[in-house]
Amino acid sequence: MSSPKSHALTLIAQTQIPTSGRNLTDLQAATLKQLDLIKKLEGEAAFRAILTGIGLHQIKASLSHGKFGPWLEQNASSGRAQCGFYMKLALTFLEETKATKPEMLLLSAGKFELSTDDVNGRRFVKRISDFVGDLSLNELLIKHDIKGVGMKSSLASSSQGDGSDGQTTFNFAVECMYNFRTQFLKAEAVMQTDPKHLRQILEEHDAQNATLHKLCDAALGKKKA
């Protein structure tokens, strides 16, 4: 029985286009366009996360004590932990950029589509753009020790090492570990999982953990040498 990976590679090989000609040129252009779009969307996600975090803080301040948590549980599709990240990011943004009261009043009116026709709107948009820079939302959360606490120095060193590929790999690993820890390493999540699937998860985890140790030992040994 073929693995999902071998099936995927076979499928790609069977559907590949000629290595020359107009079709290849079109595919290259379309693929590069998608990469640019992904980068734009990642920046947009960071921008929206800050606005959302501010909005959540304003809602919390407007509700009676003890009401915000239940409201969040009942209404927020992203989950309480993710909303907490956005709220922490919003506070960090406001502290570092020294946003002003007139700018904040635009958001208090429930207007997240900030108009650049207004001087305060332009100023606030620029503050967010400068704060986000070229970072994705995940990178921004790591940079400010909101997510993957303790990983910031490693993220910085990886970006100075083998280039963007090393940083991308590191970010992916951090994201995977975070998702596993927050979504599965909970008593209720484990209890709801079929015993057969639990055994499969344990076997796969042990196998991958052994492989990871072997690869890391080899890589660290090379670096020491």
C-alpha positions in Angstrom: 0.0 0.0 0.0 1.5 3.3 -1.1 1.9 6.1 1.4 0.0 9.4 1.0 3.3 11.1 0.2 4.2 8.6 -2.6 0.7 9.0 -4.0 1.0 12.7 -4.1 4.4 12.6 -5.8 3.1 10.1 -8.4 0.1 12.3 -9.1 2.3 15.4 -9.6 4.6 13.4 -11.9 1.6 12.2 -14.0 0.2 15.7 -14.4 3.3 17.7 -14.9 3.4 20.0 -18.0 6.2 20.2 -20.6 9.4 21.8 -19.4 9.2 24.4 -22.1 6.5 26.4 -23.9 3.8 28.8 -23.1 2.1 26.5 -20.5 5.1 26.4 -18.3 5.5 30.2 -18.5 1.9 30.7 -17.5 2.2 28.2 -14.6 5.3 29.9 -13.3 3.6 33.3 -13.4 0.5 32.1 -11.7 2.4 30.3 -9.0 4.6 33.4 -8.3 1.4 35.4 -8.1 0.0 33.0 -5.5 3.2 33.4 -3.4 2.8 37.2 -3.5 -0.8 36.8 -2.5 0.0 34.6 0.4 2.6 37.1 1.7 0.0 39.9 1.3 -2.6 37.8 3.2 -0.1 37.1 6.0 0.5 40.8 6.5 -3.3 41.4 6.4 -3.8 38.8 9.0 -1.3 40.5 11.3 -3.0 43.8 10.7 -6.5 42.4 11.4 -5.2 40.6 14.6 -4.1 43.9 16.1 -7.5 45.6 15.3 -9.3 42.5 16.6 -7.3 42.5 19.8 -8.1 46.2 20.4 -11.8 45.5 19.8 -11.8 42.6 22.3 -10.2 44.8 24.9 -12.9 47.4 24.4 -15.6 44.8 24.6 -14.1 43.4 27.8 -14.0 46.9 29.3 -17.6 47.5 28.4 -19.0 44.3 30.0 -19.6 43.6 33.6 -16.9 41.8 35.6 -16.9 38.1 34.8 -19.0 38.5 31.7 -16.3 38.6 29.0 -15.1 35.0 29.3 -18.5 33.5 28.8 -19.3 35.9 26.0 -16.0 34.9 24.3 -16.7 31.2 24.7 -20.2 31.5 23.2 -19.4 33.8 20.3 -15.7 33.7 19.2 -15.0 31.2 16.4 -11.2 31.5 16.9 -11.2 30.1 20.4 -10.3 31.8 23.7 -6.5 31.1 23.4 -6.2 32.7 20.0 -8.2 35.7 21.1 -5.9 36.0 24.0 -2.9 36.2 21.6 -4.6 39.0 19.7 -5.3 40.9 22.9 -1.7 40.7 24.0 -0.5 41.7 20.6 -2.8 44.7 20.7 -1.4 45.9 24.0 2.1 45.4 22.8 1.3 47.4 19.7 -0.3 50.3 21.6 2.6 50.5 24.1 5.3 50.4 21.5 3.7 52.8 19.0 2.2 55.2 21.5 -1.1 55.4 19.7 -3.3 58.4 20.5 -6.8 58.8 21.9 -8.2 60.3 18.6 -7.0 57.3 16.7 -8.5 54.9 19.3 -11.8 56.7 19.1 -12.1 55.6 15.5 -12.1 52.0 16.6 -14.4 52.6 19.5 -17.1 53.5 16.9 -16.8 49.9 15.6 -15.1 51.0 12.4 -12.3 48.5 11.6 -12.2 49.6 8.0 -10.0 52.7 8.7 -10.3 55.5 6.2 -7.1 57.0 5.0 -9.0 60.2 4.1 -8.9 61.0 7.8 -5.6 62.1 9.3 -6.0 59.9 12.4 -6.9 57.0 10.2 -3.8 57.5 8.1 -1.6 57.8 11.1 -3.0 54.7 12.8 -2.7 52.6 9.6 1.0 53.7 9.3 1.6 52.8 12.9 0.3 49.2 12.3 2.2 48.9 9.0 5.5 49.9 10.7 4.8 47.7 13.6 4.1 44.6 11.5 6.7 45.2 8.8 7.3 42.1 6.7 6.4 39.7 9.5 3.6 37.2 9.4 1.1 37.0 12.3 2.9 33.9 13.7 6.3 35.6 13.4 5.0 38.7 15.1 3.6 36.7 18.0 6.9 34.9 18.5 8.9 38.1 18.2 7.0 39.7 21.1 7.1 36.5 23.2 3.3 36.1 23.0 3.4 32.7 21.3 6.3 30.2 21.5 7.7 32.0 24.6 11.4 31.7 24.7 11.7 31.1 21.0 12.4 34.7 20.0 16.2 34.4 20.3 16.1 31.2 18.3 14.0 32.8 15.6 16.4 35.7 15.4 19.5 33.5 15.1 17.8 31.2 12.5 17.1 34.2 10.3 20.8 35.1 10.5 22.0 31.6 9.7 21.1 29.6 6.6 18.7 32.2 5.2 14.9 32.3 4.9 14.6 28.5 4.5 16.0 28.0 8.0 13.6 30.5 9.5 10.6 29.0 7.6 11.5 25.5 8.9 11.8 26.8 12.5 8.5 28.7 12.3 6.8 25.6 10.9 8.2 23.4 13.8 7.1 25.9 16.4 3.6 26.1 14.9 3.3 22.3 14.8 4.4 22.0 18.4 2.1 24.8 19.6 -0.9 23.3 17.8 -0.3 19.8 19.2 0.1 21.2 22.7 -2.9 23.4 22.7 -5.3 21.3 20.7 -4.5 17.7 21.8 -2.6 17.7 25.1 -5.7 18.2 27.1 -7.5 15.6 29.2 -10.9 16.2 27.4 -9.3 15.9 23.9 -7.5 12.6 24.8 -10.6 11.2 26.5 -12.7 11.9 23.4 -10.3 10.1 21.1 -10.9 6.5 20.0 -8.4 4.1 21.8 -7.3 2.7 18.5 -6.4 6.2 17.3 -4.6 6.9 20.6 -2.4 3.9 20.1 -1.6 5.1 16.5 -0.8 8.6 17.8 1.6 7.2 20.5 3.3 4.9 17.9 3.7 7.8 15.4 4.9 10.2 18.1 7.5 7.8 19.4 8.8 7.1 15.9 8.9 10.7 14.9 10.6 11.6 18.3 13.3 9.0 17.7 13.9 10.3 14.2 14.0 13.9 15.5 16.6 13.1 18.1 18.7 11.2 15.6 18.6 14.1 13.1 19.2 16.8 15.7 22.2 14.8 17.2 23.7 14.6 13.8 23.1 18.3 13.0 24.5 19.4 16.4 27.5 17.1 16.0 28.3 18.7 12.7 28.0 22.2 14.2 30.3 21.4 17.1 32.8 20.0 14.7 
